[in-house]
Amino acid sequence: MLAGLGASFAGAAYASAETKAGGEQLAPASGPSRLRPVGQKPVHDLVTEPRARVRAGFIGLSRGLSLLTDCLNIDFTDIVAVCDLRTDRAEAAAVLCEKKRGKRPAIYSGTEAIWEQMVDRGDLDVVYVATPWQWHVPMSLRTMERGKHAFLEVAAAITVDDCWKLVDASERTQRHCVMLENCCYSENALFVLNMVRQGVFGELTHAECAYIHDLRSMLFSLGTEGDWRRDYHWQLNGNLYPTHGLGPVAQYMGVGRGDQFKFLVSMSSPEIGLTKYRDVHQPNGGKHRDEKYLCGDMNTSIIKTELGRTIMLQHDVVSPRPYSRINALSGTGGTFFDYPARLAVNDPKLHGLEATGSHEWLNAKDLALMRSKFTHPLWSKLSEQARGGGHGGMDFVMNWRHLDCLRQGLTPDSVVYDAAAWSCLIELSAHSVAAGSMPVAIPDFTRGLWKTLSPLAIVG
Ligand SMILES: NC(=O)c1ccc[n+]([C@@H]2O[C@H](COP(=O)([O-])OP(=O)(O)OC[C@H]3O[C@@H](n4cnc5c(N)ncnc54)[C@H](O)[C@@H]3O)[C@@H](O)[C@H]2O)c1
């Protein structure tokens, strides 16, 4: 069992937030929530001091190096400091910065705790945390406590308790805690989001999403993320990576802003794929032969929202199948499925399309016409610059947008409540699987705010 997980599994009774704290009437919780400690303020609309340039530091320079490379192409960002346990990685990042910008960042490396010194510097606005999952929460907490914004990789946290710690720290320090969910900034995710906001889907009813990625070889690759990610396969049976699929559909549905996750049910298939791969390939000279994997090959969860909508969420990283996040959405006005992109609309004539009905996916010409009308303005603005950036350009768009919000002092598109709501599905899916797929309530990290907030605006 993961450190800390046993305790929060045992204490799964979540307090209701209908009572008073410090004499202040809290908004009634719709789902299980926790009292807002005295002295904390919500951060859904947190604006910060605008600044001409944004000064960034990076911890973890594998995935972090790709994020840093994007940032080097964002002209209002300065890379002030870099940190990695491995000196060669920190040095390589510093060399890259020097080559591109003519200025060498400070280097922190060599010990597990040296990141603390970097975070304590007085000249950083934001710290990127791109380390193994066990480090996300301690690194982000200290970052915020030291007055900086935290941009942390997915998933933000593994346990519900840790999700609350991030929420409380962001509210206490009034610093942003933004999870770097790059999939919210893919061309198709932004295309769908724009169509949703412009009414193409009518009333939303259902979404399907996933992280389906054959990682079997990577999970046994020493010195890569697979080497520590594999550990979770013998510690948890649930959805180990929910946020890539869930982030975009949560934004389509305005989860946390007008709607909210209410409860989920989850079930897992048998665990076969990883064991079989290990036994057939005997990676690394057979040194993993005694590992006993627990996580079912395919985990399927169904989430019910407060407005009654449903979301199917899957996780499978051990089956021989092409990559997919499904990225599907249905409403009274239309349906979209990704991988590849397909769209059907209720009233094609309304959109000037050739299609005569909704029984077939739009043909290539109609889909192109819809793209010409509904490509998200952020994607239109940044796609040229994003070309060549990580994951088809979506990483660049995400980095640019989050950093631009810091520059202008605006609230980012996703805040700590989103990071917590999307990440807590790891522990909660495992709860439901362990309880024979019983429904499990999903905490309301907004403490009732979702009822009065509006979905994200379309920004360009
Ligand atoms: N959003 C995406 O598309 C995407 C893609 C890949 C990885 N990720 C996420 O990024 C994070 C990192 O993944 P990765 O693939 O880079 O893993 P990795 O294991 O390849 O790299 C992690 C790096 O962190 C360093 N590190 C570990 N402990 C440290 C410490 N205490 N102090 C300083 N450095 C430390 C390691 O030396 C290593 O260089 C994970 O959360 C992962 O889920 C996200």
The ligand as a MOL file (V3000), in Angstrom:
LIG
                    3D

  0  0  0     0  0            999 V3000
M  V30 BEGIN CTAB
M  V30 COUNTS 44 48 0 0 0
M  V30 BEGIN ATOM
M  V30 1 N 1.6040 15.7070 -19.3320 0
M  V30 2 C 2.2820 14.8020 -20.0210 0
M  V30 3 O 2.0630 14.6080 -21.2040 0
M  V30 4 C 3.3510 14.0330 -19.3160 0
M  V30 5 C 4.2750 13.2640 -20.0360 0
M  V30 6 C 5.2700 12.5860 -19.3290 0
M  V30 7 C 5.3250 12.6640 -17.9500 0
M  V30 8 N 4.4050 13.4040 -17.2840 0 CHG=1
M  V30 9 C 4.4780 13.5510 -15.8310 0
M  V30 10 O 5.6840 14.2430 -15.5160 0
M  V30 11 C 6.1850 13.7910 -14.2800 0
M  V30 12 C 7.6240 13.3270 -14.4540 0
M  V30 13 O 7.6380 12.2400 -15.3730 0
M  V30 14 P 8.9770 11.8870 -16.1700 0
M  V30 15 O 8.5510 11.0870 -17.3370 0
M  V30 16 O 9.7740 13.0820 -16.4070 0 CHG=-1
M  V30 17 O 9.7030 10.9520 -15.1020 0
M  V30 18 P 11.2490 10.5560 -15.1050 0
M  V30 19 O 11.3980 9.5150 -14.0740 0
M  V30 20 O 11.7020 10.2770 -16.4880 0
M  V30 21 O 11.9710 11.8940 -14.6470 0
M  V30 22 C 11.7960 12.4150 -13.3670 0
M  V30 23 C 12.9780 13.3200 -13.0760 0
M  V30 24 O 12.8200 13.8320 -11.7490 0
M  V30 25 C 14.0820 13.7490 -11.1050 0
M  V30 26 N 13.8660 13.6750 -9.6510 0
M  V30 27 C 13.3490 12.6630 -8.9300 0
M  V30 28 N 13.3210 12.9840 -7.6260 0
M  V30 29 C 13.8340 14.2340 -7.5230 0
M  V30 30 C 14.0750 15.1160 -6.4320 0
M  V30 31 N 13.7880 14.7840 -5.1710 0
M  V30 32 N 14.6160 16.3130 -6.6960 0
M  V30 33 C 14.9220 16.6870 -7.9630 0
M  V30 34 N 14.7160 15.8830 -9.0240 0
M  V30 35 C 14.1820 14.6780 -8.8080 0
M  V30 36 C 14.7200 12.4960 -11.6610 0
M  V30 37 O 16.1290 12.4920 -11.5130 0
M  V30 38 C 14.3010 12.5790 -13.1220 0
M  V30 39 O 15.2190 13.2820 -13.9140 0
M  V30 40 C 5.2210 12.7110 -13.8060 0
M  V30 41 O 4.2850 13.2880 -12.9620 0
M  V30 42 C 4.5360 12.2480 -15.0730 0
M  V30 43 O 3.2490 11.7280 -14.8270 0
M  V30 44 C 3.4350 14.0850 -17.9470 0
M  V30 END ATOM
M  V30 BEGIN BOND
M  V30 1 1 1 2
M  V30 2 2 2 3
M  V30 3 1 2 4
M  V30 4 1 4 5
M  V30 5 2 4 44
M  V30 6 2 5 6
M  V30 7 1 6 7
M  V30 8 2 7 8
M  V30 9 1 8 9
M  V30 10 1 8 44
M  V30 11 1 9 10
M  V30 12 1 9 42
M  V30 13 1 10 11
M  V30 14 1 11 12
M  V30 15 1 11 40
M  V30 16 1 12 13
M  V30 17 1 13 14
M  V30 18 2 14 15
M  V30 19 1 14 16
M  V30 20 1 14 17
M  V30 21 1 17 18
M  V30 22 2 18 19
M  V30 23 1 18 20
M  V30 24 1 18 21
M  V30 25 1 21 22
M  V30 26 1 22 23
M  V30 27 1 23 24
M  V30 28 1 23 38
M  V30 29 1 24 25
M  V30 30 1 25 26
M  V30 31 1 25 36
M  V30 32 1 26 27
M  V30 33 1 26 35
M  V30 34 2 27 28
M  V30 35 1 28 29
M  V30 36 1 29 30
M  V30 37 2 29 35
M  V30 38 1 30 31
M  V30 39 2 30 32
M  V30 40 1 32 33
M  V30 41 2 33 34
M  V30 42 1 34 35
M  V30 43 1 36 37
M  V30 44 1 36 38
M  V30 45 1 38 39
M  V30 46 1 40 41
M  V30 47 1 40 42
M  V30 48 1 42 43
M  V30 END BOND
M  V30 END CTAB
M  END
